[in-house]
Amino acid sequence: MNMQNDELYMQEALHLAEEAYRREEVPVGAVLVYDGRILIGNHNRREEMEDATAHAEILVLREAGRLLGSWRLPKTTLYVTLEPCPMCAGALIQARVSRLVFGTRDPKAGAVVSLYDLLRDHRLNHRLEFTEGVLQKQCSEILKRFFQQRR
């Protein structure tokens, strides 16, 4: 993938984060790219679904599995505005996603570089490439705006 495509897909994830913001959900958006196109996108829906696991990444992986007819999602890239938490990073490994691109780090729950390094842990059965910092400023700003409004 080239940086221009990464920014294009991350922009789509940001649109979904804005939708989450409007719905008073923590503004995180994610899209899964397969075969050069967006297969599915979603945003956090924990409040709406009253489900602690309704993170954008998990919702996208679930729907992609249904669409592709398999829980295995090789040759896919997940774009998400915020560094995945341990649950979501673990789900990416379990789903055999090939690549992750995220916008901004999560110093409180990030499981890719901030708190843990799950994606490169040699003890696990799958590792995936990742790129961080794509549209970092925009991804960070929407989260700051959301949490400032809540205080």
DRENDO-1510 file (C-alpha; in Angstrom, 1 decimal, always signed):
<recs>
REC; n; res; u; v; w
REC; 1; MET; +0.0; +0.0; +0.0 .
REC; 2; ASN; +1.1; +3.5; -0.6 .
REC; 3; MET; +0.7; +6.5; +1.8 .
REC; 4; GLN; -1.9; +8.1; -0.5 .
REC; 5; ASN; -4.2; +5.1; -0.3 .
REC; 6; ASP; -3.6; +4.8; +3.4 .
REC; 7; GLU; -4.8; +8.4; +3.8 .
REC; 8; LEU; -7.8; +7.9; +1.6 .
REC; 9; TYR; -9.0; +4.9; +3.6 .
REC; 10; MET; -8.2; +6.6; +6.9 .
REC; 11; GLN; -10.3; +9.5; +5.8 .
REC; 12; GLU; -13.2; +7.1; +5.4 .
REC; 13; ALA; -12.6; +5.8; +9.0 .
REC; 14; LEU; -12.6; +9.4; +10.2 .
REC; 15; HIS; -16.0; +9.9; +8.6 .
REC; 16; LEU; -17.3; +7.0; +10.6 .
REC; 17; ALA; -15.7; +8.4; +13.8 .
REC; 18; GLU; -17.6; +11.6; +13.2 .
REC; 19; GLU; -20.8; +9.6; +13.0 .
REC; 20; ALA; -19.9; +8.0; +16.3 .
REC; 21; TYR; -19.3; +11.5; +17.7 .
REC; 22; ARG; -22.8; +12.6; +16.6 .
REC; 23; ARG; -24.3; +9.5; +18.3 .
REC; 24; GLU; -22.4; +10.3; +21.5 .
REC; 25; GLU; -20.2; +7.2; +21.2 .
REC; 26; VAL; -16.4; +7.4; +21.7 .
REC; 27; PRO; -15.4; +8.6; +18.2 .
REC; 28; VAL; -13.5; +5.7; +16.7 .
REC; 29; GLY; -14.1; +4.5; +13.1 .
REC; 30; ALA; -12.8; +1.6; +11.2 .
REC; 31; VAL; -12.9; +0.2; +7.7 .
REC; 32; LEU; -11.7; -3.1; +6.3 .
REC; 33; VAL; -10.1; -3.1; +2.9 .
REC; 34; TYR; -10.1; -6.2; +0.8 .
REC; 35; ASP; -9.0; -6.6; -2.8 .
REC; 36; GLY; -8.4; -2.8; -3.1 .
REC; 37; ARG; -11.8; -1.7; -1.9 .
REC; 38; ILE; -13.6; -1.0; +1.3 .
REC; 39; LEU; -15.5; -4.2; +2.2 .
REC; 40; ILE; -17.1; -2.8; +5.4 .
REC; 41; GLY; -16.9; +0.1; +7.8 .
REC; 42; ASN; -18.3; +0.8; +11.2 .
REC; 43; HIS; -17.8; +2.9; +14.4 .
REC; 44; ASN; -18.0; +2.3; +18.1 .
REC; 45; ARG; -21.5; +1.4; +19.2 .
REC; 46; ARG; -21.0; +0.4; +22.8 .
REC; 47; GLU; -23.7; +2.8; +24.2 .
REC; 48; GLU; -26.2; +2.0; +21.4 .
REC; 49; MET; -25.8; -1.8; +21.6 .
REC; 50; GLU; -25.1; -1.8; +25.4 .
REC; 51; ASP; -22.2; -4.1; +24.6 .
REC; 52; ALA; -18.7; -3.7; +26.0 .
REC; 53; THR; -17.3; -5.5; +22.9 .
REC; 54; ALA; -19.0; -3.2; +20.3 .
REC; 55; HIS; -15.8; -1.5; +19.3 .
REC; 56; ALA; -15.5; -0.4; +15.7 .
REC; 57; GLU; -12.8; -3.1; +14.9 .
REC; 58; ILE; -14.9; -6.0; +16.4 .
REC; 59; LEU; -18.0; -4.9; +14.5 .
REC; 60; VAL; -16.1; -4.7; +11.2 .
REC; 61; LEU; -14.5; -8.1; +11.7 .
REC; 62; ARG; -17.8; -9.7; +12.5 .
REC; 63; GLU; -19.5; -8.3; +9.4 .
REC; 64; ALA; -16.6; -9.0; +7.2 .
REC; 65; GLY; -16.6; -12.7; +8.3 .
REC; 66; ARG; -20.3; -12.9; +7.3 .
REC; 67; LEU; -19.7; -11.2; +4.0 .
REC; 68; LEU; -16.7; -13.4; +3.0 .
REC; 69; GLY; -18.1; -16.5; +4.6 .
REC; 70; SER; -15.1; -17.1; +6.8 .
REC; 71; TRP; -13.7; -15.9; +10.1 .
REC; 72; ARG; -10.2; -15.9; +8.5 .
REC; 73; LEU; -9.6; -12.6; +6.8 .
REC; 74; PRO; -6.2; -12.8; +5.1 .
REC; 75; LYS; -5.2; -10.3; +2.5 .
REC; 76; THR; -7.2; -7.6; +4.4 .
REC; 77; THR; -6.1; -4.3; +5.9 .
REC; 78; LEU; -7.9; -2.7; +8.8 .
REC; 79; TYR; -7.8; +1.1; +9.0 .
REC; 80; VAL; -8.8; +2.5; +12.4 .
REC; 81; THR; -8.6; +6.0; +13.9 .
REC; 82; LEU; -7.3; +4.8; +17.3 .
REC; 83; GLU; -4.7; +2.2; +18.3 .
REC; 84; PRO; -6.5; -1.0; +19.1 .
REC; 85; CYS; -7.0; -2.1; +22.7 .
REC; 86; PRO; -6.0; -5.7; +23.8 .
REC; 87; MET; -9.4; -7.1; +22.8 .
REC; 88; CYS; -9.3; -5.7; +19.3 .
REC; 89; ALA; -5.6; -6.4; +18.7 .
REC; 90; GLY; -6.3; -10.0; +19.8 .
REC; 91; ALA; -9.2; -10.2; +17.4 .
REC; 92; LEU; -7.0; -8.9; +14.5 .
REC; 93; ILE; -4.6; -11.7; +15.2 .
REC; 94; GLN; -7.4; -14.3; +15.5 .
REC; 95; ALA; -8.9; -13.2; +12.2 .
REC; 96; ARG; -5.5; -13.4; +10.4 .
REC; 97; VAL; -5.8; -9.8; +9.2 .
REC; 98; SER; -2.7; -9.0; +7.1 .
REC; 99; ARG; -2.1; -5.4; +8.0 .
REC; 100; LEU; -3.3; -2.7; +10.4 .
REC; 101; VAL; -3.1; +1.1; +9.9 .
REC; 102; PHE; -4.1; +3.3; +12.8 .
REC; 103; GLY; -4.3; +7.0; +13.2 .
REC; 104; THR; -3.3; +7.9; +16.8 .
REC; 105; ARG; -1.9; +6.1; +19.8 .
REC; 106; ASP; -4.0; +5.2; +22.8 .
REC; 107; PRO; -1.8; +5.7; +25.9 .
REC; 108; LYS; -4.4; +4.3; +28.2 .
REC; 109; ALA; -5.4; +1.1; +26.4 .
REC; 110; GLY; -3.2; +0.7; +23.2 .
REC; 111; ALA; -2.1; -2.9; +22.6 .
REC; 112; VAL; +0.0; -2.3; +19.5 .
REC; 113; VAL; +2.7; +0.1; +20.7 .
REC; 114; SER; +1.5; +2.1; +23.7 .
REC; 115; LEU; +1.0; -0.5; +26.5 .
REC; 116; TYR; +1.5; -3.8; +24.7 .
REC; 117; ASP; +3.1; -5.1; +21.6 .
REC; 118; LEU; +0.6; -7.9; +20.8 .
REC; 119; LEU; +0.9; -7.8; +17.0 .
REC; 120; ARG; +4.6; -8.7; +17.0 .
REC; 121; ASP; +4.6; -11.1; +19.9 .
REC; 122; HIS; +6.4; -14.2; +18.6 .
REC; 123; ARG; +4.5; -16.5; +21.0 .
REC; 124; LEU; +1.3; -15.9; +19.1 .
REC; 125; ASN; +0.3; -17.9; +16.0 .
REC; 126; HIS; +0.0; -14.9; +13.7 .
REC; 127; ARG; +1.7; -11.6; +13.3 .
REC; 128; LEU; +0.6; -8.7; +11.1 .
REC; 129; GLU; +2.3; -5.6; +9.8 .
REC; 130; PHE; +1.2; -2.2; +11.0 .
REC; 131; THR; +1.6; +1.4; +10.2 .
REC; 132; GLU; +0.8; +4.1; +12.7 .
REC; 133; GLY; +0.3; +7.9; +12.5 .
REC; 134; VAL; -1.8; +8.1; +9.3 .
REC; 135; LEU; -3.8; +11.3; +9.7 .
REC; 136; GLN; -2.7; +11.4; +13.3 .
REC; 137; LYS; -3.7; +15.0; +13.9 .
REC; 138; GLN; -7.3; +14.6; +12.7 .
REC; 139; CYS; -7.7; +11.3; +14.6 .
REC; 140; SER; -6.4; +12.7; +17.8 .
REC; 141; GLU; -8.4; +16.0; +17.5 .
REC; 142; ILE; -11.8; +14.3; +17.3 .
REC; 143; LEU; -11.1; +12.3; +20.5 .
REC; 144; LYS; -9.8; +15.4; +22.3 .
REC; 145; ARG; -12.9; +17.3; +21.3 .
REC; 146; PHE; -15.2; +14.5; +22.4 .
REC; 147; PHE; -13.6; +14.1; +25.9 .
REC; 148; GLN; -13.3; +17.8; +26.5 .
REC; 149; GLN; -17.0; +18.1; +25.8 .
REC; 150; ARG; -17.7; +15.4; +28.4 .
REC; 151; ARG; -15.8; +17.2; +31.2 .
</recs>
